[in-house]
Amino acid sequence: MTLFVNDKPHEASASPTLTATLDELQLLHLRGIAVAVNDVVVPRPDWPAHQLQAHDRITIIRATQGG
């Protein structure tokens, strides 16, 4: 099924969890990231239970240092 990660198409297995998708993208263990699905922020403790659906839009934001 197709998901959109930061507006780019991504092919995933059928109905993956948010955790599985982030792991596949090698982002799961990064600190300082926030994730929204269809413009709704998903808290990190909810990632393992959050089932993704075809055409979900995942937005990943990574905090950076600087001023």
CHARMM-style PDB file with segment names, atoms N, HN, CA, C and O in Angstrom:
ATOM      1  N   MET     1       0.841  -1.171   0.000  1.00  0.00      PROA
ATOM      2  CA  MET     1       0.000   0.000   0.000  1.00  0.00      PROA
ATOM      3  C   MET     1       0.888   1.236   0.000  1.00  0.00      PROA
ATOM      4  O   MET     1       2.047   1.191   0.411  1.00  0.00      PROA
ATOM      5  N   THR     2       0.327   2.317  -0.462  1.00  0.00      PROA
ATOM      6  HN  THR     2      -0.615   2.353  -0.796  1.00  0.00      PROA
ATOM      7  CA  THR     2       1.099   3.548  -0.568  1.00  0.00      PROA
ATOM      8  C   THR     2       0.787   4.480   0.597  1.00  0.00      PROA
ATOM      9  O   THR     2      -0.371   4.755   0.912  1.00  0.00      PROA
ATOM     10  N   LEU     3       1.854   4.954   1.221  1.00  0.00      PROA
ATOM     11  HN  LEU     3       2.794   4.732   0.966  1.00  0.00      PROA
ATOM     12  CA  LEU     3       1.778   5.991   2.241  1.00  0.00      PROA
ATOM     13  C   LEU     3       2.530   7.191   1.693  1.00  0.00      PROA
ATOM     14  O   LEU     3       3.283   7.066   0.728  1.00  0.00      PROA
ATOM     15  N   PHE     4       2.335   8.322   2.288  1.00  0.00      PROA
ATOM     16  HN  PHE     4       1.722   8.423   3.072  1.00  0.00      PROA
ATOM     17  CA  PHE     4       3.087   9.512   1.892  1.00  0.00      PROA
ATOM     18  C   PHE     4       3.858   9.999   3.113  1.00  0.00      PROA
ATOM     19  O   PHE     4       3.275  10.399   4.121  1.00  0.00      PROA
ATOM     20  N   VAL     5       5.173   9.956   2.997  1.00  0.00      PROA
ATOM     21  HN  VAL     5       5.646   9.631   2.178  1.00  0.00      PROA
ATOM     22  CA  VAL     5       6.051  10.367   4.087  1.00  0.00      PROA
ATOM     23  C   VAL     5       6.690  11.686   3.686  1.00  0.00      PROA
ATOM     24  O   VAL     5       7.472  11.752   2.738  1.00  0.00      PROA
ATOM     25  N   ASN     6       6.350  12.716   4.408  1.00  0.00      PROA
ATOM     26  HN  ASN     6       5.715  12.663   5.178  1.00  0.00      PROA
ATOM     27  CA  ASN     6       6.810  14.072   4.067  1.00  0.00      PROA
ATOM     28  C   ASN     6       6.565  14.350   2.576  1.00  0.00      PROA
ATOM     29  O   ASN     6       7.435  14.852   1.864  1.00  0.00      PROA
ATOM     30  N   ASP     7       5.373  14.012   2.140  1.00  0.00      PROA
ATOM     31  HN  ASP     7       4.666  13.604   2.718  1.00  0.00      PROA
ATOM     32  CA  ASP     7       4.872  14.253   0.773  1.00  0.00      PROA
ATOM     33  C   ASP     7       5.510  13.382  -0.302  1.00  0.00      PROA
ATOM     34  O   ASP     7       5.286  13.617  -1.490  1.00  0.00      PROA
ATOM     35  N   LYS     8       6.300  12.384   0.084  1.00  0.00      PROA
ATOM     36  HN  LYS     8       6.482  12.193   1.048  1.00  0.00      PROA
ATOM     37  CA  LYS     8       6.892  11.481  -0.907  1.00  0.00      PROA
ATOM     38  C   LYS     8       6.235  10.117  -0.766  1.00  0.00      PROA
ATOM     39  O   LYS     8       6.043   9.639   0.352  1.00  0.00      PROA
ATOM     40  N   PRO     9       5.883   9.476  -1.889  1.00  0.00      PROA
ATOM     41  CA  PRO     9       5.259   8.155  -1.809  1.00  0.00      PROA
ATOM     42  C   PRO     9       6.210   7.129  -1.194  1.00  0.00      PROA
ATOM     43  O   PRO     9       7.418   7.152  -1.431  1.00  0.00      PROA
ATOM     44  N   HSD    10       5.637   6.240  -0.409  1.00  0.00      PROA
ATOM     45  HN  HSD    10       4.656   6.221  -0.216  1.00  0.00      PROA
ATOM     46  CA  HSD    10       6.401   5.171   0.244  1.00  0.00      PROA
ATOM     47  C   HSD    10       5.546   3.910   0.205  1.00  0.00      PROA
ATOM     48  O   HSD    10       4.400   3.917   0.655  1.00  0.00      PROA
ATOM     49  N   GLU    11       6.103   2.831  -0.333  1.00  0.00      PROA
ATOM     50  HN  GLU    11       7.034   2.825  -0.698  1.00  0.00      PROA
ATOM     51  CA  GLU    11       5.378   1.562  -0.381  1.00  0.00      PROA
ATOM     52  C   GLU    11       5.621   0.798   0.918  1.00  0.00      PROA
ATOM     53  O   GLU    11       6.763   0.632   1.347  1.00  0.00      PROA
ATOM     54  N   ALA    12       4.554   0.345   1.527  1.00  0.00      PROA
ATOM     55  HN  ALA    12       3.626   0.480   1.179  1.00  0.00      PROA
ATOM     56  CA  ALA    12       4.651  -0.370   2.797  1.00  0.00      PROA
ATOM     57  C   ALA    12       3.825  -1.640   2.724  1.00  0.00      PROA
ATOM     58  O   ALA    12       2.963  -1.797   1.859  1.00  0.00      PROA
ATOM     59  N   SER    13       4.111  -2.555   3.664  1.00  0.00      PROA
ATOM     60  HN  SER    13       4.811  -2.428   4.367  1.00  0.00      PROA
ATOM     61  CA  SER    13       3.307  -3.770   3.747  1.00  0.00      PROA
ATOM     62  C   SER    13       1.888  -3.397   4.156  1.00  0.00      PROA
ATOM     63  O   SER    13       1.635  -2.273   4.589  1.00  0.00      PROA
ATOM     64  N   ALA    14       0.983  -4.325   4.019  1.00  0.00      PROA
ATOM     65  HN  ALA    14       1.188  -5.238   3.667  1.00  0.00      PROA
ATOM     66  CA  ALA    14      -0.419  -4.052   4.327  1.00  0.00      PROA
ATOM     67  C   ALA    14      -0.601  -3.644   5.779  1.00  0.00      PROA
ATOM     68  O   ALA    14      -0.177  -4.358   6.687  1.00  0.00      PROA
ATOM     69  N   SER    15      -1.224  -2.509   5.995  1.00  0.00      PROA
ATOM     70  HN  SER    15      -1.569  -1.929   5.257  1.00  0.00      PROA
ATOM     71  CA  SER    15      -1.583  -1.981   7.313  1.00  0.00      PROA
ATOM     72  C   SER    15      -0.461  -2.058   8.346  1.00  0.00      PROA
ATOM     73  O   SER    15      -0.641  -2.670   9.398  1.00  0.00      PROA
ATOM     74  N   PRO    16       0.676  -1.458   8.072  1.00  0.00      PROA
ATOM     75  CA  PRO    16       1.742  -1.480   9.078  1.00  0.00      PROA
ATOM     76  C   PRO    16       1.412  -0.537  10.231  1.00  0.00      PROA
ATOM     77  O   PRO    16       0.559   0.344  10.113  1.00  0.00      PROA
ATOM     78  N   THR    17       2.095  -0.740  11.326  1.00  0.00      PROA
ATOM     79  HN  THR    17       2.788  -1.455  11.421  1.00  0.00      PROA
ATOM     80  CA  THR    17       1.977   0.218  12.420  1.00  0.00      PROA
ATOM     81  C   THR    17       2.914   1.385  12.133  1.00  0.00      PROA
ATOM     82  O   THR    17       3.798   1.300  11.280  1.00  0.00      PROA
ATOM     83  N   LEU    18       2.705   2.461  12.854  1.00  0.00      PROA
ATOM     84  HN  LEU    18       1.987   2.530  13.547  1.00  0.00      PROA
ATOM     85  CA  LEU    18       3.592   3.609  12.708  1.00  0.00      PROA
ATOM     86  C   LEU    18       5.009   3.223  13.128  1.00  0.00      PROA
ATOM     87  O   LEU    18       5.980   3.646  12.501  1.00  0.00      PROA
ATOM     88  N   THR    19       5.129   2.425  14.179  1.00  0.00      PROA
ATOM     89  HN  THR    19       4.341   2.081  14.689  1.00  0.00      PROA
ATOM     90  CA  THR    19       6.453   1.970  14.623  1.00  0.00      PROA
ATOM     91  C   THR    19       7.159   1.187  13.535  1.00  0.00      PROA
ATOM     92  O   THR    19       8.343   1.415  13.286  1.00  0.00      PROA
ATOM     93  N   ALA    20       6.461   0.267  12.879  1.00  0.00      PROA
ATOM     94  HN  ALA    20       5.500   0.082  13.081  1.00  0.00      PROA
ATOM     95  CA  ALA    20       7.078  -0.549  11.829  1.00  0.00      PROA
ATOM     96  C   ALA    20       7.548   0.319  10.671  1.00  0.00      PROA
ATOM     97  O   ALA    20       8.618   0.090  10.106  1.00  0.00      PROA
ATOM     98  N   THR    21       6.748   1.309  10.323  1.00  0.00      PROA
ATOM     99  HN  THR    21       5.879   1.495  10.782  1.00  0.00      PROA
ATOM    100  CA  THR    21       7.122   2.188   9.211  1.00  0.00      PROA
ATOM    101  C   THR    21       8.325   3.044   9.574  1.00  0.00      PROA
ATOM    102  O   THR    21       9.232   3.215   8.759  1.00  0.00      PROA
ATOM    103  N   LEU    22       8.343   3.578  10.775  1.00  0.00      PROA
ATOM    104  HN  LEU    22       7.606   3.439  11.437  1.00  0.00      PROA
ATOM    105  CA  LEU    22       9.488   4.387  11.191  1.00  0.00      PROA
ATOM    106  C   LEU    22      10.745   3.538  11.293  1.00  0.00      PROA
ATOM    107  O   LEU    22      11.843   4.008  10.993  1.00  0.00      PROA
ATOM    108  N   ASP    23      10.588   2.285  11.717  1.00  0.00      PROA
ATOM    109  HN  ASP    23       9.696   1.903  11.962  1.00  0.00      PROA
ATOM    110  CA  ASP    23      11.736   1.378  11.782  1.00  0.00      PROA
ATOM    111  C   ASP    23      12.258   1.099  10.371  1.00  0.00      PROA
ATOM    112  O   ASP    23      13.467   1.109  10.141  1.00  0.00      PROA
ATOM    113  N   GLU    24      11.364   0.854   9.448  1.00  0.00      PROA
ATOM    114  HN  GLU    24      10.382   0.845   9.636  1.00  0.00      PROA
ATOM    115  CA  GLU    24      11.744   0.607   8.058  1.00  0.00      PROA
ATOM    116  C   GLU    24      12.486   1.811   7.478  1.00  0.00      PROA
ATOM    117  O   GLU    24      13.407   1.654   6.677  1.00  0.00      PROA
ATOM    118  N   LEU    25      12.087   2.988   7.881  1.00  0.00      PROA
ATOM    119  HN  LEU    25      11.339   3.116   8.532  1.00  0.00      PROA
ATOM    120  CA  LEU    25      12.736   4.221   7.408  1.00  0.00      PROA
ATOM    121  C   LEU    25      13.989   4.564   8.215  1.00  0.00      PROA
ATOM    122  O   LEU    25      14.628   5.589   7.981  1.00  0.00      PROA
ATOM    123  N   GLN    26      14.332   3.690   9.170  1.00  0.00      PROA
ATOM    124  HN  GLN    26      13.813   2.857   9.360  1.00  0.00      PROA
ATOM    125  CA  GLN    26      15.497   3.876  10.043  1.00  0.00      PROA
ATOM    126  C   GLN    26      15.411   5.187  10.831  1.00  0.00      PROA
ATOM    127  O   GLN    26      16.410   5.880  11.025  1.00  0.00      PROA
ATOM    128  N   LEU    27      14.202   5.506  11.276  1.00  0.00      PROA
ATOM    129  HN  LEU    27      13.391   4.943  11.119  1.00  0.00      PROA
ATOM    130  CA  LEU    27      13.983   6.717  12.066  1.00  0.00      PROA
ATOM    131  C   LEU    27      13.492   6.414  13.481  1.00  0.00      PROA
ATOM    132  O   LEU    27      13.375   7.308  14.318  1.00  0.00      PROA
ATOM    133  N   LEU    28      13.211   5.150  13.725  1.00  0.00      PROA
ATOM    134  HN  LEU    28      13.306   4.424  13.045  1.00  0.00      PROA
ATOM    135  CA  LEU    28      12.556   4.790  14.983  1.00  0.00      PROA
ATOM    136  C   LEU    28      13.353   5.192  16.213  1.00  0.00      PROA
ATOM    137  O   LEU    28      12.776   5.649  17.200  1.00  0.00      PROA
ATOM    138  N   HSD    29      14.649   5.032  16.170  1.00  0.00      PROA
ATOM    139  HN  HSD    29      15.118   4.661  15.368  1.00  0.00      PROA
ATOM    140  CA  HSD    29      15.453   5.256  17.368  1.00  0.00      PROA
ATOM    141  C   HSD    29      16.054   6.654  17.447  1.00  0.00      PROA
ATOM    142  O   HSD    29      16.849   6.946  18.340  1.00  0.00      PROA
ATOM    143  N   LEU    30      15.676   7.506  16.518  1.00  0.00      PROA
ATOM    144  HN  LEU    30      15.030   7.269  15.792  1.00  0.00      PROA
ATOM    145  CA  LEU    30      16.162   8.885  16.585  1.00  0.00      PROA
ATOM    146  C   LEU    30      15.446   9.634  17.698  1.00  0.00      PROA
ATOM    147  O   LEU    30      14.256   9.429  17.937  1.00  0.00      PROA
ATOM    148  N   ARG    31      16.171  10.486  18.360  1.00  0.00      PROA
ATOM    149  HN  ARG    31      17.137  10.653  18.166  1.00  0.00      PROA
ATOM    150  CA  ARG    31      15.568  11.332  19.394  1.00  0.00      PROA
ATOM    151  C   ARG    31      15.208  12.664  18.759  1.00  0.00      PROA
ATOM    152  O   ARG    31      15.796  13.062  17.753  1.00  0.00      PROA
ATOM    153  N   GLY    32      14.255  13.336  19.343  1.00  0.00      PROA
ATOM    154  HN  GLY    32      13.778  13.013  20.159  1.00  0.00      PROA
ATOM    155  CA  GLY    32      13.921  14.683  18.898  1.00  0.00      PROA
ATOM    156  C   GLY    32      13.084  14.729  17.640  1.00  0.00      PROA
ATOM    157  O   GLY    32      13.135  15.708  16.895  1.00  0.00      PROA
ATOM    158  N   ILE    33      12.305  13.673  17.391  1.00  0.00      PROA
ATOM    159  HN  ILE    33      12.263  12.878  17.996  1.00  0.00      PROA
ATOM    160  CA  ILE    33      11.409  13.735  16.235  1.00  0.00      PROA
ATOM    161  C   ILE    33       9.961  13.750  16.719  1.00  0.00      PROA
ATOM    162  O   ILE    33       9.619  13.187  17.759  1.00  0.00      PROA
ATOM    163  N   ALA    34       9.141  14.405  15.936  1.00  0.00      PROA
ATOM    164  HN  ALA    34       9.419  14.862  15.091  1.00  0.00      PROA
ATOM    165  CA  ALA    34       7.697  14.406  16.161  1.00  0.00      PROA
ATOM    166  C   ALA    34       7.050  13.874  14.899  1.00  0.00      PROA
ATOM    167  O   ALA    34       7.520  14.127  13.790  1.00  0.00      PROA
ATOM    168  N   VAL    35       5.969  13.136  15.077  1.00  0.00      PROA
ATOM    169  HN  VAL    35       5.587  12.930  15.978  1.00  0.00      PROA
ATOM    170  CA  VAL    35       5.313  12.507  13.939  1.00  0.00      PROA
ATOM    171  C   VAL    35       3.826  12.843  13.967  1.00  0.00      PROA
ATOM    172  O   VAL    35       3.168  12.752  15.003  1.00  0.00      PROA
ATOM    173  N   ALA    36       3.323  13.228  12.813  1.00  0.00      PROA
ATOM    174  HN  ALA    36       3.858  13.302  11.972  1.00  0.00      PROA
ATOM    175  CA  ALA    36       1.889  13.455  12.648  1.00  0.00      PROA
ATOM    176  C   ALA    36       1.385  12.559  11.529  1.00  0.00      PROA
ATOM    177  O   ALA    36       2.077  12.338  10.535  1.00  0.00      PROA
ATOM    178  N   VAL    37       0.195  12.056  11.697  1.00  0.00      PROA
ATOM    179  HN  VAL    37      -0.367  12.236  12.504  1.00  0.00      PROA
ATOM    180  CA  VAL    37      -0.469  11.268  10.650  1.00  0.00      PROA
ATOM    181  C   VAL    37      -1.738  12.019  10.280  1.00  0.00      PROA
ATOM    182  O   VAL    37      -2.601  12.264  11.123  1.00  0.00      PROA
ATOM    183  N   ASN    38      -1.834  12.371   9.037  1.00  0.00      PROA
ATOM    184  HN  ASN    38      -1.133  12.173   8.352  1.00  0.00      PROA
ATOM    185  CA  ASN    38      -2.978  13.143   8.542  1.00  0.00      PROA
ATOM    186  C   ASN    38      -3.201  14.404   9.378  1.00  0.00      PROA
ATOM    187  O   ASN    38      -4.328  14.747   9.736  1.00  0.00      PROA
ATOM    188  N   ASP    39      -2.102  15.074   9.672  1.00  0.00      PROA
ATOM    189  HN  ASP    39      -1.187  14.796   9.381  1.00  0.00      PROA
ATOM    190  CA  ASP    39      -2.082  16.356  10.390  1.00  0.00      PROA
ATOM    191  C   ASP    39      -2.448  16.257  11.871  1.00  0.00      PROA
ATOM    192  O   ASP    39      -2.737  17.274  12.501  1.00  0.00      PROA
ATOM    193  N   VAL    40      -2.441  15.065  12.425  1.00  0.00      PROA
ATOM    194  HN  VAL    40      -2.207  14.238  11.913  1.00  0.00      PROA
ATOM    195  CA  VAL    40      -2.696  14.882  13.857  1.00  0.00      PROA
ATOM    196  C   VAL    40      -1.439  14.276  14.484  1.00  0.00      PROA
ATOM    197  O   VAL    40      -0.994  13.200  14.084  1.00  0.00      PROA
ATOM    198  N   VAL    41      -0.877  14.973  15.462  1.00  0.00      PROA
ATOM    199  HN  VAL    41      -1.239  15.847  15.787  1.00  0.00      PROA
ATOM    200  CA  VAL    41       0.338  14.491  16.117  1.00  0.00      PROA
ATOM    201  C   VAL    41       0.030  13.195  16.863  1.00  0.00      PROA
ATOM    202  O   VAL    41      -0.969  13.094  17.576  1.00  0.00      PROA
ATOM    203  N   VAL    42       0.906  12.208  16.684  1.00  0.00      PROA
ATOM    204  HN  VAL    42       1.718  12.291  16.105  1.00  0.00      PROA
ATOM    205  CA  VAL    42       0.771  10.930  17.375  1.00  0.00      PROA
ATOM    206  C   VAL    42       1.874  10.866  18.431  1.00  0.00      PROA
ATOM    207  O   VAL    42       3.054  10.834  18.083  1.00  0.00      PROA
ATOM    208  N   PRO    43       1.509  10.845  19.719  1.00  0.00      PROA
ATOM    209  CA  PRO    43       2.520  10.768  20.768  1.00  0.00      PROA
ATOM    210  C   PRO    43       3.341   9.484  20.651  1.00  0.00      PROA
ATOM    211  O   PRO    43       2.810   8.438  20.277  1.00  0.00      PROA
ATOM    212  N   ARG    44       4.624   9.562  20.966  1.00  0.00      PROA
ATOM    213  HN  ARG    44       5.055  10.412  21.270  1.00  0.00      PROA
ATOM    214  CA  ARG    44       5.526   8.413  20.827  1.00  0.00      PROA
ATOM    215  C   ARG    44       4.986   7.145  21.499  1.00  0.00      PROA
ATOM    216  O   ARG    44       5.101   6.071  20.909  1.00  0.00      PROA
ATOM    217  N   PRO    45       4.399   7.216  22.710  1.00  0.00      PROA
ATOM    218  CA  PRO    45       3.892   5.976  23.317  1.00  0.00      PROA
ATOM    219  C   PRO    45       2.784   5.307  22.494  1.00  0.00      PROA
ATOM    220  O   PRO    45       2.515   4.120  22.674  1.00  0.00      PROA
ATOM    221  N   ASP    46       2.139   6.058  21.594  1.00  0.00      PROA
ATOM    222  HN  ASP    46       2.357   7.023  21.447  1.00  0.00      PROA
ATOM    223  CA  ASP    46       1.048   5.499  20.788  1.00  0.00      PROA
ATOM    224  C   ASP    46       1.523   4.923  19.452  1.00  0.00      PROA
ATOM    225  O   ASP    46       0.730   4.305  18.741  1.00  0.00      PROA
ATOM    226  N   TRP    47       2.781   5.107  19.099  1.00  0.00      PROA
ATOM    227  HN  TRP    47       3.425   5.608  19.676  1.00  0.00      PROA
ATOM    228  CA  TRP    47       3.274   4.643  17.802  1.00  0.00      PROA
ATOM    229  C   TRP    47       3.083   3.143  17.583  1.00  0.00      PROA
ATOM    230  O   TRP    47       2.665   2.745  16.496  1.00  0.00      PROA
ATOM    231  N   PRO    48       3.376   2.291  18.579  1.00  0.00      PROA
ATOM    232  CA  PRO    48       3.239   0.842  18.318  1.00  0.00      PROA
ATOM    233  C   PRO    48       1.803   0.405  18.007  1.00  0.00      PROA
ATOM    234  O   PRO    48       1.609  -0.571  17.283  1.00  0.00      PROA
ATOM    235  N   ALA    49       0.817   1.090  18.524  1.00  0.00      PROA
ATOM    236  HN  ALA    49       0.975   1.883  19.112  1.00  0.00      PROA
ATOM    237  CA  ALA    49      -0.576   0.690  18.319  1.00  0.00      PROA
ATOM    238  C   ALA    49      -1.249   1.435  17.171  1.00  0.00      PROA
ATOM    239  O   ALA    49      -2.378   1.116  16.799  1.00  0.00      PROA
ATOM    240  N   HSD    50      -0.566   2.418  16.615  1.00  0.00      PROA
ATOM    241  HN  HSD    50       0.351   2.677  16.918  1.00  0.00      PROA
ATOM    242  CA  HSD    50      -1.196   3.235  15.567  1.00  0.00      PROA
ATOM    243  C   HSD    50      -1.100   2.518  14.219  1.00  0.00      PROA
ATOM    244  O   HSD    50      -0.025   2.447  13.623  1.00  0.00      PROA
ATOM    245  N   GLN    51      -2.222   1.991  13.748  1.00  0.00      PROA
ATOM    246  HN  GLN    51      -3.095   2.048  14.233  1.00  0.00      PROA
ATOM    247  CA  GLN    51      -2.283   1.299  12.449  1.00  0.00      PROA
ATOM    248  C   GLN    51      -2.413   2.331  11.336  1.00  0.00      PROA
ATOM    249  O   GLN    51      -3.242   3.239  11.407  1.00  0.00      PROA
ATOM    250  N   LEU    52      -1.604   2.183  10.333  1.00  0.00      PROA
ATOM    251  HN  LEU    52      -0.931   1.445  10.275  1.00  0.00      PROA
ATOM    252  CA  LEU    52      -1.668   3.090   9.187  1.00  0.00      PROA
ATOM    253  C   LEU    52      -2.593   2.511   8.133  1.00  0.00      PROA
ATOM    254  O   LEU    52      -2.751   1.296   8.014  1.00  0.00      PROA
ATOM    255  N   GLN    53      -3.194   3.402   7.378  1.00  0.00      PROA
ATOM    256  HN  GLN    53      -3.065   4.389   7.475  1.00  0.00      PROA
ATOM    257  CA  GLN    53      -4.101   3.022   6.300  1.00  0.00      PROA
ATOM    258  C   GLN    53      -3.527   3.540   4.972  1.00  0.00      PROA
ATOM    259  O   GLN    53      -2.724   4.473   4.952  1.00  0.00      PROA
ATOM    260  N   ALA    54      -3.943   2.935   3.897  1.00  0.00      PROA
ATOM    261  HN  ALA    54      -4.595   2.177   3.913  1.00  0.00      PROA
ATOM    262  CA  ALA    54      -3.483   3.371   2.582  1.00  0.00      PROA
ATOM    263  C   ALA    54      -3.724   4.863   2.419  1.00  0.00      PROA
ATOM    264  O   ALA    54      -4.769   5.391   2.799  1.00  0.00      PROA
ATOM    265  N   HSD    55      -2.743   5.516   1.852  1.00  0.00      PROA
ATOM    266  HN  HSD    55      -1.895   5.087   1.543  1.00  0.00      PROA
ATOM    267  CA  HSD    55      -2.775   6.947   1.532  1.00  0.00      PROA
ATOM    268  C   HSD    55      -2.691   7.855   2.763  1.00  0.00      PROA
ATOM    269  O   HSD    55      -2.917   9.060   2.656  1.00  0.00      PROA
ATOM    270  N   ASP    56      -2.369   7.286   3.931  1.00  0.00      PROA
ATOM    271  HN  ASP    56      -2.186   6.307   4.018  1.00  0.00      PROA
ATOM    272  CA  ASP    56      -2.117   8.161   5.085  1.00  0.00      PROA
ATOM    273  C   ASP    56      -0.936   9.066   4.770  1.00  0.00      PROA
ATOM    274  O   ASP    56      -0.002   8.679   4.068  1.00  0.00      PROA
ATOM    275  N   ARG    57      -1.001  10.267   5.299  1.00  0.00      PROA
ATOM    276  HN  ARG    57      -1.760  10.581   5.869  1.00  0.00      PROA
ATOM    277  CA  ARG    57       0.083  11.243   5.120  1.00  0.00      PROA
ATOM    278  C   ARG    57       0.838  11.369   6.439  1.00  0.00      PROA
ATOM    279  O   ARG    57       0.289  11.827   7.441  1.00  0.00      PROA
ATOM    280  N   ILE    58       2.103  10.956   6.425  1.00  0.00      PROA
ATOM    281  HN  ILE    58       2.549  10.584   5.611  1.00  0.00      PROA
ATOM    282  CA  ILE    58       2.941  10.989   7.623  1.00  0.00      PROA
ATOM    283  C   ILE    58       3.893  12.168   7.497  1.00  0.00      PROA
ATOM    284  O   ILE    58       4.615  12.306   6.510  1.00  0.00      PROA
ATOM    285  N   THR    59       3.877  13.004   8.506  1.00  0.00      PROA
ATOM    286  HN  THR    59       3.290  12.892   9.308  1.00  0.00      PROA
ATOM    287  CA  THR    59       4.799  14.134   8.539  1.00  0.00      PROA
ATOM    288  C   THR    59       5.768  13.902   9.682  1.00  0.00      PROA
ATOM    289  O   THR    59       5.363  13.712  10.829  1.00  0.00      PROA
ATOM    290  N   ILE    60       7.046  13.920   9.359  1.00  0.00      PROA
ATOM    291  HN  ILE    60       7.376  14.074   8.428  1.00  0.00      PROA
ATOM    292  CA  ILE    60       8.093  13.699  10.361  1.00  0.00      PROA
ATOM    293  C   ILE    60       8.900  14.982  10.477  1.00  0.00      PROA
ATOM    294  O   ILE    60       9.433  15.500   9.496  1.00  0.00      PROA
ATOM    295  N   ILE    61       8.973  15.474  11.703  1.00  0.00      PROA
ATOM    296  HN  ILE    61       8.540  15.052  12.500  1.00  0.00      PROA
ATOM    297  CA  ILE    61       9.709  16.708  11.965  1.00  0.00      PROA
ATOM    298  C   ILE    61      10.820  16.385  12.952  1.00  0.00      PROA
ATOM    299  O   ILE    61      10.592  15.761  13.988  1.00  0.00      PROA
ATOM    300  N   ARG    62      12.010  16.816  12.612  1.00  0.00      PROA
ATOM    301  HN  ARG    62      12.195  17.323  11.770  1.00  0.00      PROA
ATOM    302  CA  ARG    62      13.162  16.559  13.477  1.00  0.00      PROA
ATOM    303  C   ARG    62      13.666  17.880  14.042  1.00  0.00      PROA
ATOM    304  O   ARG    62      13.942  18.826  13.304  1.00  0.00      PROA
ATOM    305  N   ALA    63      13.780  17.928  15.373  1.00  0.00      PROA
ATOM    306  HN  ALA    63      13.556  17.160  15.973  1.00  0.00      PROA
ATOM    307  CA  ALA    63      14.288  19.132  16.033  1.00  0.00      PROA
ATOM    308  C   ALA    63      15.768  19.289  15.726  1.00  0.00      PROA
ATOM    309  O   ALA    63      16.511  18.310  15.667  1.00  0.00      PROA
ATOM    310  N   THR    64      16.182  20.520  15.535  1.00  0.00      PROA
ATOM    311  HN  THR    64      15.579  21.316  15.583  1.00  0.00      PROA
ATOM    312  CA  THR    64      17.598  20.795  15.312  1.00  0.00      PROA
ATOM    313  C   THR    64      18.046  21.873  16.277  1.00  0.00      PROA
ATOM    314  O   THR    64      17.244  22.656  16.785  1.00  0.00      PROA
ATOM    315  N   GLN    65      19.331  21.894  16.514  1.00  0.00      PROA
ATOM    316  HN  GLN    65      19.983  21.258  16.101  1.00  0.00      PROA
ATOM    317  CA  GLN    65      19.885  22.912  17.392  1.00  0.00      PROA
ATOM    318  C   GLN    65      20.289  24.119  16.567  1.00  0.00      PROA
ATOM    319  O   GLN    65      20.548  24.023  15.367  1.00  0.00      PROA
ATOM    320  N   GLY    66      20.332  25.218  17.221  1.00  0.00      PROA
ATOM    321  HN  GLY    66      20.122  25.296  18.196  1.00  0.00      PROA
ATOM    322  CA  GLY    66      20.759  26.429  16.532  1.00  0.00      PROA
ATOM    323  C   GLY    66      20.026  27.618  17.089  1.00  0.00      PROA
ATOM    324  O   GLY    66      19.158  27.478  17.950  1.00  0.00      PROA
ATOM    325  N   GLY    67      20.353  28.729  16.625  1.00  0.00      PROA
ATOM    326  HN  GLY    67      21.058  28.843  15.925  1.00  0.00      PROA
ATOM    327  CA  GLY    67      19.680  29.883  17.163  1.00  0.00      PROA
ATOM    328  C   GLY    67      19.630  31.032  16.231  1.00  0.00      PROA
ATOM    329  OT1 GLY    67      19.081  32.080  16.572  1.00  0.00      PROA
TER     330      GLY     67
END
